[in-house]
Amino acid sequence: MLSDRTGAPPPDNPHAGGMIPEVVPPLPRENPRAPNLPWQTAFDWLRWGWRDMWTNPVPSLIYGLGVFALSAFIVWFLFELELDYILFPALAGFMIVGPMIAGGLYEKSRRLQEGERIGLGTMIFVRPRSRYSAFYMGVLLLGLFLLWNRAAVLIYALFFGLVPFPGTEEILPMLFLTWEGWGLLLVGGAVGALFAAFSFAISVFAMPMLIEEETDAMSALGISMAIVWNNLRVMLAWGAIVLALFLVSVATLGLGMILVFPVLGHGTWHAYRALRGPGHEGRESERMFIQPA
């Protein structure tokens, strides 16, 4: 069939004669890790955590009492061994190991969302779907905790030299009434903040992920950091809530941990569910070492 075109044929080069093809921007792609929740959602997680604690409250309260007893024993043990110089780094390092020992609280909230009840025994002896990966993650976080403590000791030596720790009775005047003490507070606070932010980001959702999903420790830590980074506003609000309630617990000599720890544990599960989203079981590309069947 002959064409009806009567003009000159189009040039072989479409850019000839000053013709520039139209550039079409790519369509926006939805980020599965960024549901764009407002920062006020963090208070909803706190409220839901409070609700979960008082739903069948005895196991949660016993769990919190156990965390308080363990913390009190560790403090006593440090004083008995005259290792009180690592008391403050150890308290700060609780931000690292806290998510690891809250596994039973995550499991209770998971069961409550599925309409099931759970006893204290099931909360203590949680069976994560990822099995031994939870143990490997604990080893990694323990290594980060030891590194945190070593950094604190080195910073102390940087400002005060290789001198023995003066003891908890003299440490406050030494910190607040000397230039070296103020330097230690500033530098130690900055380094501690970096450690706290990094450890919070990699661990806050890693343990809930290992409980619900079949994955490996490195993938869980990496995905946790990705979720935090892509939801920075609401996670900064949640981190501030966690820090404020932890300071309240310290101010009450740890007694507040009996209530605070279960509430934060249950609330963290709701934060994980809200930010992780549905359909995560099929995301094989997220796994580093395990490809789910």
C-alpha positions as CSV (number, residue, x, y, z in Angstrom):
1,M,0.0,0.0,0.0
2,L,1.5,3.4,-1.0
3,S,1.8,6.2,1.5
4,D,-0.1,9.5,1.1
5,R,2.9,11.4,2.3
6,T,3.9,14.1,-0.2
7,G,6.7,15.9,1.7
8,A,10.3,15.0,2.1
9,P,11.1,11.8,4.0
10,P,12.2,12.2,7.6
11,P,15.9,12.3,8.2
12,D,17.7,9.2,9.4
13,N,19.0,11.2,12.4
14,P,16.0,12.2,14.5
15,H,18.1,15.0,16.1
16,A,18.8,16.6,12.8
17,G,17.4,20.1,12.2
18,G,17.4,20.9,15.9
19,M,14.8,18.3,16.8
20,I,15.3,17.2,20.5
21,P,13.3,14.3,21.7
22,E,11.0,14.9,24.7
23,V,12.5,13.7,28.0
24,V,9.9,12.0,30.1
25,P,10.8,11.7,33.8
26,P,10.4,8.2,35.3
27,L,7.3,7.4,37.2
28,P,7.7,7.7,40.9
29,R,8.3,4.4,42.7
30,E,6.8,3.6,46.0
31,N,9.4,2.9,48.8
32,P,8.1,-0.1,50.7
33,R,10.1,0.9,53.7
34,A,8.8,4.5,53.9
35,P,5.0,4.6,54.7
36,N,5.5,8.3,55.6
37,L,3.9,8.1,59.1
38,P,3.7,11.3,61.0
39,W,6.0,11.6,64.1
40,Q,3.0,11.6,66.4
41,T,2.5,7.9,65.5
42,A,5.2,7.1,68.0
43,F,2.8,8.0,70.8
44,D,0.2,5.6,69.3
45,W,2.9,2.8,69.6
46,L,3.4,3.8,73.2
47,R,-0.3,3.6,73.9
48,W,-0.7,0.2,72.2
49,G,2.3,-1.0,74.2
50,W,0.6,0.0,77.4
51,R,-2.6,-1.7,76.2
52,D,-0.7,-5.0,75.5
53,M,1.0,-4.9,78.8
54,W,-2.3,-4.7,80.7
55,T,-3.8,-7.5,78.5
56,N,-3.0,-10.5,80.6
57,P,-0.6,-8.3,82.6
58,V,1.0,-10.9,85.0
59,P,3.5,-12.3,82.4
60,S,4.6,-8.8,81.3
61,L,5.0,-7.5,84.8
62,I,7.0,-10.6,85.8
63,Y,9.1,-10.1,82.7
64,G,9.8,-6.5,83.7
65,L,10.6,-7.6,87.3
66,G,13.1,-10.1,85.9
67,V,14.8,-7.4,83.9
68,F,15.0,-5.2,87.0
69,A,16.4,-8.0,89.0
70,L,19.0,-8.8,86.4
71,S,20.0,-5.2,86.1
72,A,20.4,-4.9,89.9
73,F,22.5,-8.0,90.0
74,I,24.8,-6.7,87.3
75,V,25.3,-3.4,89.2
76,W,26.0,-5.3,92.4
77,F,28.4,-7.6,90.6
78,L,30.4,-4.6,89.1
79,F,30.8,-3.0,92.6
80,E,31.9,-6.3,94.1
81,L,34.6,-6.8,91.5
82,E,35.6,-3.1,91.8
83,L,34.6,-2.5,88.2
84,D,32.4,0.4,88.9
85,Y,34.3,2.5,86.4
86,I,32.3,0.8,83.6
87,L,29.0,1.3,85.3
88,F,28.0,4.4,83.2
89,P,29.0,2.8,79.9
90,A,27.2,-0.3,80.9
91,L,24.0,1.6,81.6
92,A,24.3,3.4,78.3
93,G,25.0,0.1,76.6
94,F,21.7,-1.2,77.7
95,M,20.3,0.4,74.6
96,I,22.2,-2.3,72.6
97,V,21.2,-5.4,74.6
98,G,17.7,-4.2,75.5
99,P,16.1,-5.3,72.2
100,M,17.7,-8.7,72.5
101,I,16.1,-9.5,75.9
102,A,12.7,-8.2,74.9
103,G,11.9,-11.1,72.6
104,G,9.2,-12.5,74.9
105,L,7.4,-9.2,74.8
106,Y,7.5,-9.1,71.0
107,E,6.1,-12.7,71.0
108,K,3.2,-11.7,73.3
109,S,2.2,-8.8,71.2
110,R,2.4,-10.9,68.1
111,R,0.2,-13.5,69.6
112,L,-2.3,-10.9,70.8
113,Q,-2.6,-9.5,67.3
114,E,-3.4,-13.0,66.1
115,G,-6.1,-13.4,68.8
116,E,-4.1,-15.8,71.0
117,R,-3.1,-15.8,74.6
118,I,0.4,-16.5,75.9
119,G,1.9,-17.6,79.2
120,L,5.1,-16.6,80.9
121,G,6.8,-19.9,79.8
122,T,6.3,-19.2,76.2
123,M,7.6,-15.6,76.6
124,I,10.8,-16.8,78.2
125,F,11.5,-19.6,75.8
126,V,10.7,-17.9,72.6
127,R,11.3,-19.9,69.4
128,P,12.2,-17.5,66.6
129,R,11.5,-18.6,63.0
130,S,15.1,-17.7,62.2
131,R,16.3,-20.2,64.9
132,Y,20.0,-19.8,65.5
133,S,20.3,-16.4,63.7
134,A,19.0,-14.8,66.9
135,F,22.0,-16.2,68.7
136,Y,24.4,-14.9,66.1
137,M,22.8,-11.5,66.3
138,G,23.3,-11.6,70.1
139,V,27.0,-12.3,69.6
140,L,27.3,-9.3,67.1
141,L,25.5,-6.9,69.5
142,L,27.6,-8.2,72.4
143,G,30.7,-7.3,70.4
144,L,29.4,-3.8,69.8
145,F,28.6,-3.5,73.5
146,L,32.2,-4.4,74.4
147,L,33.5,-2.0,71.8
148,W,31.4,0.7,73.3
149,N,32.9,0.0,76.8
150,R,36.4,0.0,75.4
151,A,35.8,3.4,73.7
152,A,34.6,4.8,77.0
153,V,37.7,3.6,78.9
154,L,40.0,5.1,76.1
155,I,38.2,8.5,76.3
156,Y,38.6,8.6,80.0
157,A,42.3,7.8,79.7
158,L,42.6,10.5,77.0
159,F,41.5,13.3,79.5
160,F,42.7,12.0,82.9
161,G,45.6,9.8,81.9
162,L,46.4,6.3,83.1
163,V,45.2,6.8,86.6
164,P,42.8,4.6,88.6
165,F,39.1,5.4,88.6
166,P,38.4,7.5,91.6
167,G,35.1,5.8,92.5
168,T,31.5,6.8,92.2
169,E,31.8,9.1,95.2
170,E,34.3,11.4,93.6
171,I,33.4,11.1,89.9
172,L,30.7,13.8,89.8
173,P,32.9,16.6,91.2
174,M,35.7,15.5,88.9
175,L,33.4,15.6,85.9
176,F,31.6,18.9,86.6
177,L,34.2,20.9,88.4
178,T,37.3,20.4,86.2
179,W,38.0,21.4,82.6
180,E,39.1,17.8,81.9
181,G,35.7,16.6,83.2
182,W,33.8,19.0,80.9
183,G,36.0,17.8,78.0
184,L,35.2,14.2,78.8
185,L,31.5,14.9,79.0
186,L,31.5,16.6,75.6
187,V,33.6,14.1,73.7
188,G,32.2,11.1,75.5
189,G,28.7,12.4,75.0
190,A,29.3,12.8,71.2
191,V,30.9,9.4,70.8
192,G,28.2,7.8,73.0
193,A,25.5,9.4,70.9
194,L,27.0,8.0,67.7
195,F,27.2,4.5,69.3
196,A,23.6,4.8,70.6
197,A,22.2,6.0,67.3
198,F,24.0,3.2,65.3
199,S,23.1,0.5,67.8
200,F,19.5,1.6,68.0
201,A,19.1,1.7,64.3
202,I,20.5,-1.8,63.6
203,S,18.8,-3.5,66.6
204,V,15.4,-2.0,67.2
205,F,13.6,-4.1,64.5
206,A,16.1,-6.9,64.1
207,M,14.8,-9.1,66.9
208,P,11.1,-8.8,66.0
209,M,12.1,-9.6,62.4
210,L,14.0,-12.8,63.5
211,I,11.0,-13.9,65.5
212,E,8.5,-13.5,62.7
213,E,10.5,-14.1,59.6
214,E,13.0,-16.7,58.3
215,T,16.1,-14.6,57.7
216,D,19.7,-14.2,58.9
217,A,21.2,-11.9,61.5
218,M,23.1,-9.7,59.1
219,S,20.0,-9.2,56.9
220,A,17.9,-8.4,59.9
221,L,20.4,-5.8,61.2
222,G,20.7,-4.2,57.8
223,I,16.9,-4.1,57.1
224,S,16.4,-2.6,60.6
225,M,18.8,0.3,59.8
226,A,17.1,0.8,56.4
227,I,13.6,1.0,58.0
228,V,14.9,3.6,60.6
229,W,16.6,5.7,57.9
230,N,13.6,5.8,55.7
231,N,11.3,6.8,58.6
232,L,13.6,9.2,60.3
233,R,11.0,11.6,61.8
234,V,8.8,9.0,63.5
235,M,11.8,6.9,64.6
236,L,13.5,10.0,66.1
237,A,10.3,10.6,68.1
238,W,10.3,6.9,69.2
239,G,13.9,7.0,70.2
240,A,13.3,10.1,72.3
241,I,10.5,8.3,74.0
242,V,12.7,5.3,74.7
243,L,15.5,7.5,76.0
244,A,13.2,9.6,78.3
245,L,11.6,6.5,79.8
246,F,15.0,4.9,80.3
247,L,16.2,7.9,82.2
248,V,13.1,7.8,84.3
249,S,13.9,4.1,85.1
250,V,17.5,5.1,86.1
251,A,16.2,8.0,88.2
252,T,14.0,5.5,90.2
253,L,17.1,3.2,90.7
254,G,15.8,0.8,88.1
255,L,12.4,0.2,89.7
256,G,10.7,2.0,86.8
257,M,12.0,-0.7,84.6
258,I,9.3,-3.1,85.8
259,L,6.7,-1.0,83.9
260,V,8.8,0.8,81.3
261,F,10.5,-2.3,79.8
262,P,7.3,-4.2,79.0
263,V,5.6,-1.1,77.6
264,L,8.6,-0.3,75.3
265,G,8.9,-3.9,74.3
266,H,5.3,-4.2,73.3
267,G,5.3,-0.8,71.6
268,T,8.4,-1.7,69.6
269,W,6.5,-4.6,68.1
270,H,3.7,-2.3,67.0
271,A,6.4,0.0,65.5
272,Y,7.9,-2.9,63.6
273,R,4.5,-4.0,62.2
274,A,3.6,-0.5,61.2
275,L,6.8,0.2,59.3
276,R,7.7,-3.2,58.0
277,G,4.4,-3.6,56.3
278,P,2.7,-6.7,54.9
279,G,4.2,-9.2,52.3
280,H,7.7,-9.2,53.8
281,E,7.9,-13.0,53.6
282,G,8.3,-12.9,49.9
283,R,11.1,-10.4,49.7
284,E,14.0,-12.8,48.8
285,S,16.1,-10.0,47.5
286,E,16.5,-8.6,51.0
287,R,18.2,-11.7,52.3
288,M,22.0,-11.8,52.4
289,F,22.5,-15.5,53.2
290,I,19.1,-17.2,53.4
291,Q,16.7,-17.5,50.5
292,P,13.3,-18.6,51.9
293,A,11.8,-21.6,50.2
